[in-house]
Amino acid sequence: MTTIGQAYACIFAHYYAGPILDGRVLLASAFAGLAQQLDRLGLDQPGATLPARKAVRQQVAEATMNGMIAALGDSHAGWLYPQLPKASPPSGRARPA
C-alpha cells in the first residue's frame, strides 16, 4: 500500500502533466486493475480483505500499479517490478557433500 501511495504522489510531482491530472481518474483506473486481478484470482467478493499470501498480495499490487499507470495513456510511462536474483550462499562456507 505504501508503494502505491508513493507512486501516486510521484506521478503528480514528476509527470509532465501532473499539475493538471485528475486524481480520481488515476484512482478509478487503479481500482479497476485491482478488482480485475482479484476477479482473475477468484478472490473478488463484497467483504474482500488484503490477501494473506505474499505472492497474491504482490500480484494484486502489480495490477493496481499497472491500472494507475494505464490511466495516463502515455506510451512513455510505465512501471516494472524488478525480479531480484535469488541469494547465493555466502562465500567461505562449506557446502554439504
C-alpha positions as CSV (number, residue, x, y, z in Angstrom):
1,M,0.0,0.0,0.0
2,T,2.8,2.4,0.8
3,T,4.5,1.9,-2.5
4,I,1.3,2.5,-4.4
5,G,0.7,5.7,-2.4
6,Q,4.3,6.8,-3.2
7,A,3.8,6.1,-6.9
8,Y,0.6,8.1,-6.9
9,A,2.4,11.1,-5.3
10,C,5.3,10.7,-7.6
11,I,3.1,10.9,-10.7
12,F,1.7,14.3,-9.5
13,A,5.2,15.5,-8.5
14,H,7.2,14.4,-11.6
15,Y,4.9,13.5,-14.5
16,Y,4.9,16.3,-17.1
17,A,1.1,16.6,-16.9
18,G,1.0,16.1,-13.1
19,P,-0.3,19.6,-12.3
20,I,-3.4,19.1,-14.4
21,L,-4.2,15.4,-13.8
22,D,-7.4,14.4,-12.2
23,G,-6.6,12.1,-9.3
24,R,-10.0,10.5,-9.5
25,V,-9.1,9.1,-12.9
26,L,-5.9,7.6,-11.7
27,L,-7.6,6.1,-8.6
28,A,-10.5,4.7,-10.6
29,S,-8.1,3.0,-13.0
30,A,-6.0,1.7,-10.2
31,F,-9.1,0.3,-8.5
32,A,-10.2,-1.3,-11.8
33,G,-6.9,-3.0,-12.1
34,L,-7.1,-4.3,-8.5
35,A,-10.7,-5.6,-9.0
36,Q,-9.9,-7.3,-12.3
37,Q,-6.9,-9.1,-10.7
38,L,-9.0,-10.2,-7.7
39,D,-11.6,-11.5,-10.1
40,R,-9.0,-13.4,-12.1
41,L,-7.7,-15.0,-8.8
42,G,-11.3,-15.8,-7.7
43,L,-10.9,-13.6,-4.7
44,D,-13.3,-10.7,-5.6
45,Q,-16.2,-10.6,-3.1
46,P,-18.1,-7.9,-1.1
47,G,-16.1,-8.4,2.1
48,A,-12.7,-8.9,0.5
49,T,-9.7,-8.1,2.6
50,L,-6.0,-7.9,1.8
51,P,-4.8,-11.4,0.6
52,A,-2.9,-13.3,3.2
53,R,-0.3,-14.8,0.9
54,K,2.6,-12.5,-0.1
55,A,2.7,-13.7,-3.7
56,V,-1.0,-12.9,-4.1
57,R,-0.5,-9.5,-2.5
58,Q,2.2,-8.8,-5.0
59,Q,0.0,-9.8,-7.9
60,V,-2.8,-7.5,-6.7
61,A,-0.3,-4.6,-6.1
62,E,1.2,-5.0,-9.6
63,A,-2.3,-5.0,-11.2
64,T,-3.2,-1.9,-9.2
65,M,0.0,-0.1,-10.2
66,N,-0.4,-1.0,-13.8
67,G,-4.0,0.2,-13.8
68,M,-3.0,3.5,-12.4
69,I,-0.2,4.0,-15.0
70,A,-2.5,2.9,-17.8
71,A,-4.8,5.9,-16.9
72,L,-2.0,8.2,-18.1
73,G,-2.5,6.9,-21.7
74,D,1.2,7.5,-22.3
75,S,3.4,5.0,-24.1
76,H,6.4,6.5,-22.4
77,A,5.2,5.9,-18.8
78,G,5.5,2.5,-17.3
79,W,6.3,0.5,-14.2
80,L,8.2,-2.8,-13.9
81,Y,8.6,-4.9,-10.8
82,P,12.2,-5.9,-10.6
83,Q,12.8,-9.6,-10.2
84,L,15.8,-9.8,-7.8
85,P,18.2,-12.7,-8.2
86,K,18.0,-15.4,-5.6
87,A,20.7,-15.0,-3.0
88,S,23.7,-17.2,-3.4
89,P,25.3,-18.8,-0.4
90,P,27.9,-16.7,1.4
91,S,31.4,-17.4,0.2
92,G,33.8,-19.2,2.5
93,R,31.2,-21.6,3.9
94,A,31.5,-25.3,3.2
95,R,28.8,-26.8,1.1
96,P,27.3,-30.2,2.1
97,A,28.8,-33.1,0.2
